[in-house]
Amino acid sequence: MFWREFAENKILQWALGAQVLNYFYAFSVWVWTNNHTTEAVANKQYVCPPHFQSCDAFYIFNSLESGYSYTTLYMVLFGLLFWCAYLFSQKKWKTILLVLIPVFLWHAATTLFLVQRIMGNFDYYIVAFGIVLLFLPHKEFFLKLVLVTFYTISTVAKIHPAWIEGSYFSMLRTGLPLFPEWSIPFWTNLVIFMEMVGAWFLFSKNKILQRSVLIFFVAFHFYSGILVAYRYPSIVLPMLFIVFGPWYRHTPIPLDRKSLAGWVFILFLFVGQMTPKFVSGDDKLTLEATKYGLSMFESNHQCVSEYTIHFENGVVDRRGEVNIMANERCRPYRYWFLLRQHCGPENGVEKISWTFDHSINGDPFLRIVDEENICDLKYNVFEHNPWIKTHEDLPEVIGFPVRNRYH
Amino acid sequence: MEYSPTESKNGLYDIYYSETGERFVVLEGLSIEDAPVEYPIQVFMQTHYETISFMYWILYGAALTFLVTKFLAVPLYQKWKQHKNGDVQHV
């Protein structure tokens, strides 16, 4: 665990404290959700990640609806975090790392395997920081590199009309905060450039250059909080300030055998980000293979989901729902997963027909799903699912959207 | 521009047509008054989107190639060479 690196390193000590804060904040949100409890299964309201579609087998806790085990678990986690806070005062770094292991495991398991809905893309930052701080050597260097890598790889999702044309924000009826609408493409392309290229100058030995880039990203995160509120800025800003701020020092690039694990992890981040590019179709429209990298503000979404449940007794139940919030990704997988739970003779259901109309960034609503019976469908994780239409399939054009709201 | 309402679907959305015949789907909670507006710079970026996105991919690849070469590949090669020369001298 290379805990000795913390002994005389103020930067790492503060970074570890920031990570404890990250876990506390994440759990304070999750404790009130029921998404991975037995009740979610009973109420048919759970969604597993595409790569682990039987995650409900691990839902063993009861929410307050019918028990106390879920909140008890979170109080145990709270106790571990509280104990960490005490251990900081004692400078017992090895013990802190050991205490954080179960915290890390629960957070990472939830983020990566147990749920689709309550975690956000920003939880990937917490997982990555946890891997570096708890397990990798050369922690200070790799913490810096993870931060800069996240900026860079996030631009892969931004090479798209949402950011190049600025249509994500021009399709919000409130536009871009603080800036006139005509200037949107200027600001969005500035962000792409700074994240792709400028971020690497956070490592610069030139103090003026390094500070200028730091100020840009600090300002960017404060600005982004106008839309995203506290959660994401509170994860990134403290770590950014701790490793690249007033205490910043040049960290030699580690090339010894010990550093191999860190370099493999960085490579993994780059490869994960490219995953959607290996699946045919516009991943912003189909949302296929998009959970393995960063995709914040990747597209402005609106969608209409209409389904008809045909019961074996002849009853037909027609329902629909719409999404008008730009930040709610219209994932066909999620809607399919939720609907699928109603299938089968045990529910008295003969079949469920479903249409799904999706508009991104002001483009027309396209009927990307039009299925007679979704109960027969399967979802493949890393290949295109033929029941989700791409632009090449020439889906039916339903009509143009109007401007929506972010949240 | 004027818009004419036509149909309404179960409280999910309303359909409008513009004077130019474009069909708008206004979801519940949104308004036809918020029809999109395009500005000149946005139109420019749309027109040149393919070129711009290609240039970004080139920039992404070039930046990463430069960084990997300068800060990883070259130092690793020099380290390997030193190690090899060190072995030769030792012999």
Interface residues (C-beta under 8 A of the other chain):
Chain A: T152 T155 V156 I159 H160 P161 I164 E165 G166 S167 S170 M171 R173 E181 W182 S183 I184 P185 F186 N189 I192 M196 V197 W200 I253 L255 W263 F270 Q302 V304 E306 R318 G320 E321 V322 N323 I324 D357 S359 G362 F365 I398 G399 F400 P401 V402 R403 N404 R405
Chain B: K9 N10 L12 Y13 I15 E22 R23 F24 V25 V26 L27 E28 G29 L30 S31 I32 D34 A35 P36 V37 E38 Y39 P40 I41 Q42 F44 M45 Q46 Y49 I52 S53 Y56 W57 L59 Y60 A63 L64 L67 F71 L72 P75 L76 K79
